[in-house]
Amino acid sequence: VFGYKVVIANESPRIVQLVRRHLRIRTESGTVAEVNGVGVIGRQPVLTPNEKFSYTCMCPLTAPEGGKSGTVLGSVKGSYDFVTGNAGHKTFQARVHEFFHILP
């Protein structure tokens, strides 16, 4: 199991709320899992300008027997949906660039 920490920073001058996530987890063997849902870890955080929100996740990845340091076990990429404006009338996506789970 690999753990990772996500830090989301509101760098805009507006209040925003994270409402959905769309993540694609790919293992080194090519298996793909889609993670789509409301908010993250049961929350839909509201962020004021310059505020940050962080959370940790676990990813069930299996290391090959005798795996060497530096071996890529999988990757994650996707996006978060945010709303802003009165009653969340404006929606925008923040892209999650691909990052990798690597054996230490």
N, CA and C atoms as a LAMMPS dump frame, in Angstrom:
ITEM: TIMESTEP
0
ITEM: NUMBER OF ATOMS
312
ITEM: BOX BOUNDS ff ff ff
-5.0000000000000000e+02 5.0000000000000000e+02
-5.0000000000000000e+02 5.0000000000000000e+02
-5.0000000000000000e+02 5.0000000000000000e+02
ITEM: ATOMS id mol type element x y z
1 1 1 N 0.855 -1.177 0
2 1 2 C 0 0 0
3 1 3 C 0.898 1.235 0
4 2 1 N 0.612 2.161 -0.898
5 2 2 C 1.357 3.417 -0.973
6 2 3 C 0.469 4.541 -0.466
7 3 1 N 1.019 5.393 0.374
8 3 2 C 0.306 6.567 0.833
9 3 3 C 0.844 7.799 0.13
10 4 1 N -0.029 8.774 -0.07
11 4 2 C 0.425 10.037 -0.64
12 4 3 C -0.396 11.177 -0.065
13 5 1 N 0.192 12.355 -0.063
14 5 2 C -0.453 13.545 0.473
15 5 3 C -0.762 14.497 -0.672
16 6 1 N -1.965 15.051 -0.653
17 6 2 C -2.389 16.026 -1.657
18 6 3 C -2.578 17.365 -0.952
19 7 1 N -2.017 18.424 -1.526
20 7 2 C -2.21 19.773 -1.009
21 7 3 C -2.865 20.59 -2.115
22 8 1 N -4.019 21.16 -1.804
23 8 2 C -4.759 21.983 -2.761
24 8 3 C -4.696 23.416 -2.252
25 9 1 N -4.219 24.332 -3.092
26 9 2 C -4.081 25.736 -2.707
27 9 3 C -4.976 26.592 -3.592
28 10 1 N -5.744 27.476 -2.983
29 10 2 C -6.568 28.413 -3.741
30 10 3 C -5.729 29.651 -4.019
31 11 1 N -5.234 29.757 -5.241
32 11 2 C -4.4 30.891 -5.628
33 11 3 C -5.203 31.966 -6.349
34 12 1 N -6.531 31.842 -6.329
35 12 2 C -7.387 32.831 -6.986
36 12 3 C -7.85 33.876 -5.967
37 13 1 N -8.41 34.99 -6.444
38 13 2 C -8.928 36.004 -5.52
39 13 3 C -10.348 35.692 -5.036
40 14 1 N -10.9 34.543 -5.419
41 14 2 C -12.282 34.186 -5.083
42 14 3 C -12.343 33.011 -4.108
43 15 1 N -13.467 32.894 -3.423
44 15 2 C -13.738 31.72 -2.599
45 15 3 C -14.161 30.597 -3.533
46 16 1 N -13.594 29.405 -3.338
47 16 2 C -13.922 28.255 -4.187
48 16 3 C -14.274 27.062 -3.301
49 17 1 N -15.013 26.12 -3.888
50 17 2 C -15.355 24.892 -3.175
51 17 3 C -15.065 23.699 -4.064
52 18 1 N -14.36 22.721 -3.515
53 18 2 C -14.091 21.473 -4.228
54 18 3 C -15.354 20.616 -4.125
55 19 1 N -15.897 20.199 -5.278
56 19 2 C -17.156 19.444 -5.247
57 19 3 C -17.041 18.014 -5.761
58 20 1 N -16.095 17.734 -6.666
59 20 2 C -15.959 16.376 -7.213
60 20 3 C -14.501 16.081 -7.527
61 21 1 N -14.206 14.789 -7.632
62 21 2 C -12.87 14.357 -8.051
63 21 3 C -13.019 13.309 -9.142
64 22 1 N -12.062 13.294 -10.036
65 22 2 C -11.982 12.32 -11.126
66 22 3 C -10.514 11.909 -11.206
67 23 1 N -10.19 10.738 -10.715
68 23 2 C -8.8 10.287 -10.72
69 23 3 C -8.688 8.941 -11.419
70 24 1 N -7.579 8.754 -12.106
71 24 2 C -7.292 7.49 -12.787
72 24 3 C -5.994 6.948 -12.203
73 25 1 N -6.099 5.753 -11.62
74 25 2 C -4.941 5.097 -11.014
75 25 3 C -4.547 3.931 -11.906
76 26 1 N -3.297 3.947 -12.35
77 26 2 C -2.791 2.893 -13.239
78 26 3 C -1.65 2.164 -12.538
79 27 1 N -1.723 0.817 -12.54
80 27 2 C -0.641 0.027 -11.946
81 27 3 C 0.406 -0.27 -13.009
82 28 1 N 1.577 -0.719 -12.57
83 28 2 C 2.646 -1.031 -13.521
84 28 3 C 2.25 -2.177 -14.437
85 29 1 N 1.285 -3.002 -14.02
86 29 2 C 0.835 -4.113 -14.869
87 29 3 C -0.21 -3.667 -15.888
88 30 1 N -0.642 -2.39 -15.803
89 30 2 C -1.594 -1.866 -16.772
90 30 3 C -3.028 -1.809 -16.293
91 31 1 N -3.308 -2.318 -15.1
92 31 2 C -4.657 -2.24 -14.543
93 31 3 C -5.003 -0.784 -14.258
94 32 1 N -6.235 -0.382 -14.61
95 32 2 C -6.668 0.995 -14.401
96 32 3 C -7.898 1.009 -13.497
97 33 1 N -7.882 1.877 -12.506
98 33 2 C -9.033 2.08 -11.626
99 33 3 C -9.45 3.54 -11.721
100 34 1 N -10.729 3.768 -11.92
101 34 2 C -11.272 5.122 -11.956
102 34 3 C -11.846 5.443 -10.583
103 35 1 N -11.498 6.6 -10.054
104 35 2 C -12.037 7.058 -8.778
105 35 3 C -12.786 8.352 -9.055
106 36 1 N -14.1 8.288 -9.001
107 36 2 C -14.949 9.45 -9.245
108 36 3 C -15.893 9.59 -8.064
109 37 1 N -16.083 10.803 -7.606
110 37 2 C -17.011 10.958 -6.501
111 37 3 C -17.109 12.379 -6.013
112 38 1 N -17.994 12.54 -5.052
113 38 2 C -18.238 13.839 -4.456
114 38 3 C -17.097 14.172 -3.503
115 39 1 N -16.518 15.355 -3.666
116 39 2 C -15.474 15.821 -2.765
117 39 3 C -14.296 14.872 -2.627
118 40 1 N -13.611 14.985 -1.498
119 40 2 C -12.484 14.112 -1.161
120 40 3 C -12.592 13.739 0.31
121 41 1 N -12.269 12.527 0.637
122 41 2 C -12.332 11.972 1.996
123 41 3 C -13.602 12.394 2.749
124 42 1 N -14.727 12.392 2.044
125 42 2 C -16.002 12.73 2.67
126 42 3 C -16.243 14.205 2.903
127 43 1 N -15.413 15.046 2.309
128 43 2 C -15.543 16.499 2.502
129 43 3 C -15.604 17.223 1.171
130 44 1 N -16.218 18.397 1.193
131 44 2 C -16.23 19.325 0.068
132 44 3 C -15.713 20.662 0.599
133 45 1 N -14.392 20.775 0.756
134 45 2 C -13.837 21.95 1.43
135 45 3 C -14.061 23.255 0.666
136 46 1 N -14.324 24.304 1.433
137 46 2 C -14.433 25.665 0.909
138 46 3 C -13.118 26.36 1.239
139 47 1 N -12.494 26.947 0.212
140 47 2 C -11.192 27.59 0.389
141 47 3 C -11.286 29.081 0.082
142 48 1 N -10.86 29.892 1.021
143 48 2 C -10.771 31.323 0.783
144 48 3 C -9.475 31.6 0.014
145 49 1 N -9.307 32.798 -0.538
146 49 2 C -8.073 33.097 -1.263
147 49 3 C -6.832 32.806 -0.408
148 50 1 N -5.859 32.155 -1.009
149 50 2 C -4.581 31.773 -0.393
150 50 3 C -4.693 30.674 0.672
151 51 1 N -5.863 30.104 0.845
152 51 2 C -6.025 29.013 1.813
153 51 3 C -5.63 27.687 1.171
154 52 1 N -5.141 26.763 2.006
155 52 2 C -4.754 25.43 1.533
156 52 3 C -5.567 24.37 2.265
157 53 1 N -5.773 23.256 1.579
158 53 2 C -6.435 22.091 2.162
159 53 3 C -5.585 20.889 1.795
160 54 1 N -5.327 20.014 2.76
161 54 2 C -4.532 18.827 2.453
162 54 3 C -5.227 17.586 2.992
163 55 1 N -4.949 16.473 2.331
164 55 2 C -5.467 15.192 2.785
165 55 3 C -4.509 14.101 2.339
166 56 1 N -4.616 12.949 2.98
167 56 2 C -3.783 11.813 2.599
168 56 3 C -4.662 10.682 2.092
169 57 1 N -4.104 9.898 1.196
170 57 2 C -4.802 8.761 0.59
171 57 3 C -3.881 7.551 0.588
172 58 1 N -4.484 6.415 0.414
173 58 2 C -3.744 5.164 0.278
174 58 3 C -4.09 4.551 -1.069
175 59 1 N -3.111 3.944 -1.685
176 59 2 C -3.265 3.317 -2.992
177 59 3 C -2.774 1.873 -2.877
178 60 1 N -3.656 0.88 -3.102
179 60 2 C -3.24 -0.522 -2.942
180 60 3 C -2.423 -1.022 -4.131
181 61 1 N -1.128 -0.79 -4.088
182 61 2 C -0.234 -1.23 -5.157
183 61 3 C 0.658 -2.355 -4.643
184 62 1 N 0.94 -3.307 -5.503
185 62 2 C 1.766 -4.451 -5.131
186 62 3 C 3.151 -4.311 -5.743
187 63 1 N 4.159 -4.458 -4.901
188 63 2 C 5.54 -4.409 -5.39
189 63 3 C 5.929 -5.787 -5.903
190 64 1 N 6.607 -5.844 -7.048
191 64 2 C 7.058 -7.146 -7.548
192 64 3 C 8.098 -7.74 -6.6
193 65 1 N 8.112 -9.049 -6.493
194 65 2 C 9.081 -9.707 -5.623
195 65 3 C 10.491 -9.347 -6.085
196 66 1 N 11.306 -8.898 -5.16
197 66 2 C 12.67 -8.511 -5.502
198 66 3 C 12.74 -7.174 -6.219
199 67 1 N 11.657 -6.366 -6.135
200 67 2 C 11.629 -5.067 -6.81
201 67 3 C 12.77 -4.174 -6.356
202 68 1 N 13.355 -3.48 -7.306
203 68 2 C 14.508 -2.624 -7.018
204 68 3 C 14.062 -1.2 -6.719
205 69 1 N 14.877 -0.501 -5.966
206 69 2 C 14.643 0.902 -5.683
207 69 3 C 14.503 1.662 -6.999
208 70 1 N 13.513 2.539 -7.068
209 70 2 C 13.289 3.315 -8.281
210 70 3 C 12.272 2.697 -9.219
211 71 1 N 11.782 1.487 -8.908
212 71 2 C 10.781 0.834 -9.75
213 71 3 C 9.452 1.57 -9.633
214 72 1 N 8.841 1.908 -10.77
215 72 2 C 7.533 2.56 -10.786
216 72 3 C 6.46 1.496 -10.584
217 73 1 N 5.632 1.687 -9.559
218 73 2 C 4.557 0.734 -9.269
219 73 3 C 3.212 1.179 -9.809
220 74 1 N 3.07 2.468 -10.06
221 74 2 C 1.803 2.968 -10.581
222 74 3 C 1.832 4.475 -10.689
223 75 1 N 0.718 5.018 -11.185
224 75 2 C 0.614 6.466 -11.331
225 75 3 C -0.825 6.907 -11.095
226 76 1 N -0.977 8.201 -10.831
227 76 2 C -2.286 8.806 -10.602
228 76 3 C -2.348 10.09 -11.411
229 77 1 N -3.49 10.341 -12.046
230 77 2 C -3.73 11.629 -12.703
231 77 3 C -5.226 11.846 -12.775
232 78 1 N -5.65 13.066 -13.072
233 78 2 C -7.081 13.333 -13.172
234 78 3 C -7.392 14.797 -12.997
235 79 1 N -8.495 15.078 -12.277
236 79 2 C -8.899 16.464 -12.073
237 79 3 C -9.837 16.578 -10.879
238 80 1 N -9.953 17.812 -10.387
239 80 2 C -10.916 18.166 -9.347
240 80 3 C -11.857 19.2 -9.944
241 81 1 N -13.131 19.105 -9.616
242 81 2 C -14.115 20.105 -10.027
243 81 3 C -14.349 21.057 -8.859
244 82 1 N -14.304 22.344 -9.159
245 82 2 C -14.558 23.385 -8.169
246 82 3 C -15.717 24.25 -8.633
247 83 1 N -16.372 24.918 -7.679
248 83 2 C -17.383 25.915 -8.002
249 83 3 C -17.002 27.21 -7.312
250 84 1 N -17.461 28.302 -7.895
251 84 2 C -17.26 29.626 -7.326
252 84 3 C -18.478 30.468 -7.692
253 85 1 N -18.563 31.658 -7.154
254 85 2 C -19.697 32.52 -7.464
255 85 3 C -20.875 32.232 -6.548
256 86 1 N -21.906 33.034 -6.69
257 86 2 C -23.102 32.87 -5.87
258 86 3 C -23.735 31.519 -6.132
259 87 1 N -23.934 30.758 -5.082
260 87 2 C -24.563 29.425 -5.16
261 87 3 C -23.84 28.497 -6.129
262 88 1 N -22.548 28.709 -6.32
263 88 2 C -21.762 27.802 -7.151
264 88 3 C -22.145 27.789 -8.61
265 89 1 N -22.455 28.944 -9.165
266 89 2 C -22.903 29.007 -10.562
267 89 3 C -21.79 28.775 -11.573
268 90 1 N -20.564 29.003 -11.191
269 90 2 C -19.452 28.834 -12.129
270 90 3 C -18.625 27.623 -11.716
271 91 1 N -18.445 26.689 -12.65
272 91 2 C -17.672 25.479 -12.386
273 91 3 C -16.377 25.527 -13.179
274 92 1 N -15.289 25.058 -12.583
275 92 2 C -14.038 24.929 -13.327
276 92 3 C -13.306 23.694 -12.846
277 93 1 N -12.419 23.187 -13.686
278 93 2 C -11.628 22.001 -13.353
279 93 3 C -10.182 22.387 -13.088
280 94 1 N -9.61 21.747 -12.085
281 94 2 C -8.177 21.871 -11.808
282 94 3 C -7.553 20.523 -12.142
283 95 1 N -6.631 20.53 -13.063
284 95 2 C -6.022 19.281 -13.522
285 95 3 C -4.986 18.772 -12.524
286 96 1 N -4.993 17.463 -12.324
287 96 2 C -3.979 16.794 -11.506
288 96 3 C -2.998 16.163 -12.483
289 97 1 N -1.81 16.721 -12.573
290 97 2 C -0.796 16.164 -13.46
291 97 3 C -0.376 14.792 -12.948
292 98 1 N -0.001 13.932 -13.857
293 98 2 C 0.369 12.572 -13.487
294 98 3 C 1.551 12.571 -12.516
295 99 1 N 1.404 11.791 -11.455
296 99 2 C 2.523 11.56 -10.544
297 99 3 C 2.652 10.063 -10.322
298 100 1 N 3.832 9.645 -9.879
299 100 2 C 4.167 8.222 -9.846
300 100 3 C 4.44 7.73 -8.432
301 101 1 N 4.073 6.475 -8.199
302 101 2 C 4.426 5.775 -6.965
303 101 3 C 5.665 4.945 -7.283
304 102 1 N 6.763 5.246 -6.608
305 102 2 C 8.063 4.643 -6.913
306 102 3 C 8.619 3.987 -5.65
307 103 1 N 9.168 2.779 -5.808
308 103 2 C 9.791 2.107 -4.663
309 103 3 C 10.971 2.926 -4.16
310 104 1 N 11.043 3.132 -2.846
311 104 2 C 12.172 3.91 -2.307
312 104 3 C 13.473 3.123 -2.391
